[in-house]
């Protein structure tokens, strides 16, 4: 099919539809005229779109944009918007895909406007319009990620280092580690915070037989235990394994973060996927977020919305670092020496670091079995002693 560059008029229409900042829209429109009048720019543009976007390559990698020197000379600080415009060439496809699925315009706008939010966030950070997370936006434009209420969702096969088991008699969910995970003695992943391996750690083991599942358990707080447990098949059912589908969630900045809004979003997401993607047999939610930094429960009061959200998930060992949290609580351009304790959370983070305490993120899951999201959490049950059987052999 012959390549056709989005016109200035089409560029404006789409930018307005996805709520692109007006100043960024004008820059993108101006680029169209310049590309059309410069054969080398047009050639670079076509090649990038064909080899990187239309080929599907951009859905397989996470890498920074490789800015062509000629593009940089032409557009300077706005060079990334040249590549963003090439990405927006997918919008006719996105509209068509939404139409084929029967998904309404409201979700289209709410989902795709995230791109404009990131462009504005970049401006707020560096003082000019650009796109700093280009590798993220294919999910929106390929109609794979959807914003439904407060959260964004994308259905993906689970690839974590744990398996989940459920006992209907105990009404308990339990995670066991896959074999070969290198952990510290305290159950954290080796290498958290970029530190050397400890000498007193252990390596996890896992085995399945016709009678039982055997492996190192994980507490809901994300700590693996050195002593393995044996789960008999006549009581425990495996309910999550590698390759099973979950709804991976992402949390846009801003707006209400109360449990009411989160719960409402998930309820609508379940209805959304039943209606538009009935073939996806997902089992719950997965998230990797700075909000799952377990130390936040020590820094913040129990009444905190962040703590309430974290406690709804079952965490598991992850080789995290302070960087994830730092980039959101401060930003990726703020150095430690320049960080100001001008909010309660920033003050607590800096106090932690001043005391040489570790801060690192984790991954977590919520499964639609045995629990209702927003109700009694895995951590609540653990605190109430309902997981005491895990420590009996220790």
HELIX and SHEET records of a PDB file:
HELIX    1   1 UNK A    8  UNK A   17  1                                  10    
HELIX    2   2 UNK A   22  UNK A   36  1                                  15    
HELIX    3   3 UNK A   39  UNK A   48  1                                  10    
HELIX    4   4 UNK A   49  UNK A   54  3                                   6    
HELIX    5   5 UNK A   57  UNK A   59  5                                   3    
HELIX    6   6 UNK A   69  UNK A   75  1                                   7    
HELIX    7   7 UNK A   76  UNK A   78  5                                   3    
HELIX    8   8 UNK A   79  UNK A   88  1                                  10    
HELIX    9   9 UNK A   91  UNK A  101  1                                  11    
HELIX   10  10 UNK A  105  UNK A  126  1                                  22    
HELIX   11  11 UNK A  134  UNK A  136  5                                   3    
HELIX   12  12 UNK A  138  UNK A  141  1                                   4    
HELIX   13  13 UNK A  192  UNK A  194  5                                   3    
HELIX   14  14 UNK A  259  UNK A  276  1                                  18    
HELIX   15  15 UNK A  290  UNK A  292  5                                   3    
HELIX   16  16 UNK A  296  UNK A  299  1                                   4    
HELIX   17  17 UNK A  305  UNK A  310  1                                   6    
HELIX   18  18 UNK A  322  UNK A  329  1                                   8    
HELIX   19  19 UNK A  336  UNK A  338  5                                   3    
HELIX   20  20 UNK A  344  UNK A  354  1                                  11    
HELIX   21  21 UNK A  378  UNK A  383  1                                   6    
HELIX   22  22 UNK A  388  UNK A  391  5                                   4    
SHEET    1   A 6 UNK A 146  UNK A 148  0                                        
SHEET    2   A 6 UNK A 151  UNK A 157 -1                                        
SHEET    3   A 6 UNK A 245  UNK A 250 -1                                        
SHEET    4   A 6 UNK A 282  UNK A 289  1                                        
SHEET    5   A 6 UNK A 362  UNK A 367 -1                                        
SHEET    6   A 6 UNK A 314  UNK A 316 -1                                        
SHEET    1   B 5 UNK A 206  UNK A 208  0                                        
SHEET    2   B 5 UNK A 212  UNK A 218 -1                                        
SHEET    3   B 5 UNK A 172  UNK A 177 -1                                        
SHEET    4   B 5 UNK A 162  UNK A 167 -1                                        
SHEET    5   B 5 UNK A 236  UNK A 240 -1                                        
SHEET    1   C 2 UNK A 182  UNK A 183  0                                        
SHEET    2   C 2 UNK A 202  UNK A 203 -1                                        
SHEET    1   D 3 UNK A 206  UNK A 208  0                                        
SHEET    2   D 3 UNK A 212  UNK A 218 -1                                        
SHEET    3   D 3 UNK A 224  UNK A 232 -1                                        
END                                                                             
